[in-house]
Amino acid sequence: LLADRYHIELHYEQNGPARPEHAGSKRTRLLEANEEAQRFFVSQIMSKEALTARKLLGGRNFTQADCERFGCGYAPQGWDNLVRHLAGKGFTQQEMLDAGLARQGQRGIYDYFRGRVTWPIRDSTGRTLGFGARKLYDDDQIAAKYINTPDTQLYRKTQVLYGIDLAKAAIVKKRQVVIVEGYTDVMAMHLAGIDTAVATCGTAFGMEHAKIVRRLIADDSLGGIQLIGPLKVEGQALSSRIVFTFDGDAAGQKAALHAFGLDSAFLSQT
């Protein structure tokens, strides 16, 4: 369906045309599976097994309340803890695979996230699209320190920003966004009062990310977009501000300018 392709959830009035069978239902089911997975991960963070996860977060001065605020969870070690939990909630194996919550093995499906701290990656309305997860144990079969949900109907790493649900209102109000590199960076920034911080998820900041930010800060009544600098320059129109905390070398600057479609005229003003 076109609505599924563009991430639009259809709603039908009771007195309107008959609802097409299964219209939009797959996307809804995947969203529900992710929400249930998030509840499961959060329920595990205080378990005995999750002590290593709590130590990692506590070592960065995050309290239990902080972890609850940002939805930190724990994916248990083992083979199919989440799979069995979701099956008990009525989700099919195909739905788990399609949501990126499970992998297909030779003897059946198994949990995609195992033995890791988890963070929910949501859209600007707060719907959980996928997860980011950090390695905790040396015997983890996946070498990568961080992994994310694979691309699915809901989740595409080039089109999501961690923390956008928490930062949206502040970004719109302040016409400012701070781009950081990781989940704990977003947490630390928000707790320090910088409530416009968001992060990319396992990929470089690109054009699709820029579109998300532009939709929140762009306004015809505003001037140009600044990478850094004051929001109000004497004698000039009010400008939106983008603050990158990525590498400040030439390659990093070039990538940022390319992402926002900025030209030499912009450079002469900053």
C-alpha positions as CSV (number, residue, x, y, z in Angstrom):
1,L,0.0,0.0,0.0
2,L,1.1,3.6,-0.7
3,A,0.3,4.4,3.0
4,D,2.7,1.7,4.2
5,R,5.5,3.0,1.8
6,Y,5.3,6.5,3.2
7,H,4.7,5.5,6.8
8,I,1.1,6.7,7.0
9,E,-1.3,4.9,9.2
10,L,-4.8,4.8,7.7
11,H,-7.9,5.3,9.8
12,Y,-11.4,4.6,8.5
13,E,-14.7,6.2,9.8
14,Q,-17.3,3.7,10.9
15,N,-19.9,5.2,8.5
16,G,-17.4,5.6,5.6
17,P,-16.4,3.1,2.9
18,A,-15.7,-0.5,4.0
19,R,-12.3,-1.0,5.4
20,P,-10.1,-3.0,3.0
21,E,-9.1,-6.2,4.6
22,H,-5.6,-6.0,6.2
23,A,-5.1,-2.4,5.0
24,G,-2.2,-1.0,7.0
25,S,-2.4,-3.9,9.4
26,K,1.1,-5.1,8.9
27,R,2.7,-1.8,9.9
28,T,0.4,-1.6,12.9
29,R,1.4,-5.1,14.0
30,L,5.1,-4.3,13.6
31,L,4.7,-1.2,15.7
32,E,2.8,-3.2,18.4
33,A,5.6,-5.9,18.3
34,N,8.2,-3.2,18.9
35,E,6.2,-1.6,21.8
36,E,5.9,-5.0,23.4
37,A,9.6,-5.7,22.9
38,Q,10.4,-2.3,24.6
39,R,8.2,-3.3,27.6
40,F,10.0,-6.6,27.8
41,F,13.5,-5.0,27.7
42,V,12.6,-2.4,30.3
43,S,11.2,-5.2,32.6
44,Q,14.6,-7.0,32.4
45,I,16.8,-4.0,33.3
46,M,16.4,-4.6,37.1
47,S,16.9,-8.4,36.9
48,K,19.9,-10.1,38.5
49,E,21.3,-10.9,35.1
50,A,21.3,-7.2,34.1
51,L,23.7,-6.2,36.8
52,T,26.5,-5.5,34.2
53,A,24.1,-3.3,32.3
54,R,23.2,-1.3,35.4
55,K,26.9,-0.9,36.3
56,L,27.6,0.4,32.8
57,L,24.9,3.0,33.0
58,G,25.6,3.8,36.6
59,G,29.3,4.3,35.8
60,R,28.2,7.1,33.5
61,N,26.3,8.7,36.4
62,F,22.8,7.7,35.0
63,T,20.3,7.0,37.7
64,Q,17.4,4.6,37.6
65,A,15.1,7.5,37.0
66,D,17.3,8.7,34.1
67,C,17.2,5.2,32.5
68,E,13.4,5.1,32.9
69,R,13.1,8.5,31.2
70,F,15.1,7.4,28.2
71,G,13.7,3.9,28.0
72,C,16.9,2.0,28.7
73,G,16.4,-1.7,28.8
74,Y,18.2,-5.0,28.8
75,A,18.1,-7.9,26.2
76,P,18.8,-11.1,28.2
77,Q,21.4,-13.6,27.2
78,G,20.2,-16.8,25.9
79,W,18.6,-17.9,22.6
80,D,14.9,-16.9,22.4
81,N,13.8,-15.0,25.5
82,L,12.1,-12.3,23.5
83,V,10.8,-14.6,20.9
84,R,9.0,-16.7,23.5
85,H,7.7,-13.6,25.2
86,L,6.3,-12.2,21.9
87,A,4.8,-15.6,20.9
88,G,3.0,-15.6,24.2
89,K,1.5,-12.2,23.3
90,G,0.2,-13.6,20.0
91,F,2.9,-12.4,17.6
92,T,3.9,-14.7,14.7
93,Q,7.4,-15.6,13.9
94,Q,7.1,-13.8,10.6
95,E,6.1,-10.6,12.4
96,M,9.1,-10.9,14.7
97,L,11.4,-11.3,11.7
98,D,9.7,-8.5,9.8
99,A,10.1,-6.2,12.8
100,G,13.8,-7.0,13.1
101,L,13.4,-8.5,16.5
102,A,14.5,-12.0,15.5
103,R,16.9,-13.8,13.1
104,Q,16.3,-16.9,11.2
105,G,18.5,-19.8,12.3
106,Q,18.9,-23.4,11.0
107,R,16.7,-24.6,13.9
108,G,14.2,-21.8,14.0
109,I,14.2,-18.1,14.9
110,Y,16.1,-16.5,17.7
111,D,16.5,-13.1,19.4
112,Y,18.2,-10.4,17.4
113,F,19.3,-8.6,20.5
114,R,21.0,-10.7,23.2
115,G,23.0,-9.8,26.3
116,R,23.0,-6.0,25.5
117,V,21.8,-2.7,26.9
118,T,19.0,-1.4,24.7
119,W,17.6,2.0,23.7
120,P,14.3,2.5,21.9
121,I,14.6,4.4,18.6
122,R,11.3,6.3,18.1
123,D,9.9,8.6,15.5
124,S,8.9,12.2,16.4
125,T,5.5,11.1,17.6
126,G,7.0,8.6,20.1
127,R,6.3,5.3,18.2
128,T,9.1,2.7,18.6
129,L,10.5,1.9,15.2
130,G,13.5,-0.1,16.3
131,F,16.3,-0.4,18.8
132,G,20.0,0.3,19.4
133,A,22.0,-2.0,21.6
134,R,25.4,-2.0,23.3
135,K,27.7,-5.0,23.8
136,L,28.3,-6.0,27.4
137,Y,30.0,-9.4,27.4
138,D,33.3,-10.5,25.9
139,D,31.8,-13.8,24.7
140,D,29.2,-11.9,22.6
141,Q,29.1,-13.7,19.2
142,I,28.6,-10.3,17.5
143,A,31.9,-8.3,17.6
144,A,30.3,-4.9,17.0
145,K,30.1,-2.7,20.1
146,Y,26.8,-1.3,19.0
147,I,24.2,-2.8,16.8
148,N,20.8,-1.5,15.5
149,T,17.6,-3.0,14.2
150,P,18.2,-4.0,10.5
151,D,16.3,-2.1,7.9
152,T,12.6,-3.0,8.1
153,Q,9.3,-1.5,6.9
154,L,9.4,0.7,10.0
155,Y,13.1,1.3,10.6
156,R,15.7,2.7,8.2
157,K,18.9,3.9,9.8
158,T,19.3,6.7,7.3
159,Q,15.8,8.1,8.3
160,V,15.8,8.0,12.1
161,L,17.4,10.1,14.8
162,Y,17.6,8.8,18.4
163,G,16.0,11.2,20.8
164,I,13.9,13.0,18.3
165,D,10.7,12.2,20.3
166,L,12.2,13.8,23.4
167,A,13.8,16.8,21.6
168,K,11.1,17.7,19.1
169,A,9.3,20.3,21.1
170,A,12.5,22.1,22.1
171,I,13.9,22.0,18.6
172,V,10.7,23.7,17.2
173,K,10.7,26.2,20.0
174,K,14.4,27.1,20.0
175,R,15.0,26.6,16.3
176,Q,18.1,24.7,17.3
177,V,19.3,21.1,17.1
178,V,22.5,19.6,18.4
179,I,23.7,16.5,16.6
180,V,25.7,14.1,18.8
181,E,27.2,10.7,18.1
182,G,25.5,8.2,20.5
183,Y,22.7,7.2,22.8
184,T,24.5,8.1,26.0
185,D,25.6,11.4,24.5
186,V,21.9,12.3,24.0
187,M,21.1,11.3,27.5
188,A,23.9,13.3,29.0
189,M,23.1,16.4,26.9
190,H,19.4,16.3,27.9
191,L,20.2,15.8,31.5
192,A,22.6,18.8,31.3
193,G,19.8,21.0,30.0
194,I,20.6,20.7,26.3
195,D,17.2,19.4,25.3
196,T,17.6,19.7,21.5
197,A,20.2,16.9,21.3
198,V,19.7,13.9,18.9
199,A,21.9,11.3,17.5
200,T,22.3,9.2,14.3
201,C,22.0,5.5,14.7
202,G,24.9,3.5,13.3
203,T,25.4,5.6,10.2
204,A,26.7,9.0,9.2
205,F,24.5,12.1,9.2
206,G,23.0,12.3,5.7
207,M,20.3,13.8,3.5
208,E,17.4,12.0,5.0
209,H,18.5,13.1,8.5
210,A,18.8,16.7,7.2
211,K,15.2,16.5,5.9
212,I,13.9,15.5,9.4
213,V,15.8,18.4,11.0
214,R,14.7,20.9,8.3
215,R,11.0,20.0,8.8
216,L,11.3,21.0,12.5
217,I,13.4,24.1,12.2
218,A,12.7,25.5,8.8
219,D,10.4,28.5,8.5
220,D,10.1,31.1,5.7
221,S,10.2,33.8,8.3
222,L,13.6,32.7,9.4
223,G,16.9,33.5,7.8
224,G,19.6,30.9,6.8
225,I,20.6,27.9,8.7
226,Q,23.7,28.3,10.7
227,L,26.1,25.5,11.7
228,I,27.2,27.4,14.8
229,G,26.8,30.9,16.2
230,P,24.2,33.0,17.9
231,L,20.6,32.6,17.1
232,K,20.2,36.3,16.6
233,V,22.7,38.4,14.7
234,E,22.4,42.2,15.0
235,G,20.9,43.5,11.8
236,Q,20.0,40.1,10.4
237,A,17.0,37.9,10.3
238,L,16.6,35.3,13.0
239,S,18.4,32.1,12.0
240,S,18.0,28.5,12.9
241,R,21.1,26.9,14.3
242,I,22.6,23.4,13.7
243,V,25.4,22.4,16.1
244,F,27.5,19.3,15.1
245,T,29.7,17.6,17.6
246,F,31.3,15.4,15.0
247,D,34.9,15.7,13.9
248,G,35.7,19.2,12.8
249,D,38.2,18.3,10.1
250,A,37.7,19.2,6.4
251,A,35.9,15.9,5.6
252,G,33.4,16.4,8.5
253,Q,32.7,20.0,7.4
254,K,32.2,19.0,3.8
255,A,29.8,16.2,4.8
256,A,27.8,18.6,6.9
257,L,27.6,21.3,4.3
258,H,26.6,18.7,1.7
259,A,23.8,17.3,3.9
260,F,22.2,20.7,4.3
261,G,22.7,21.8,0.7
262,L,24.7,24.9,1.9
263,D,26.8,26.8,-0.6
264,S,29.7,29.3,-0.7
265,A,27.4,32.2,0.1
266,F,26.6,30.5,3.4
267,L,30.2,30.0,4.2
268,S,30.9,33.7,3.8
269,Q,28.4,34.4,6.6
270,T,29.8,32.0,9.3
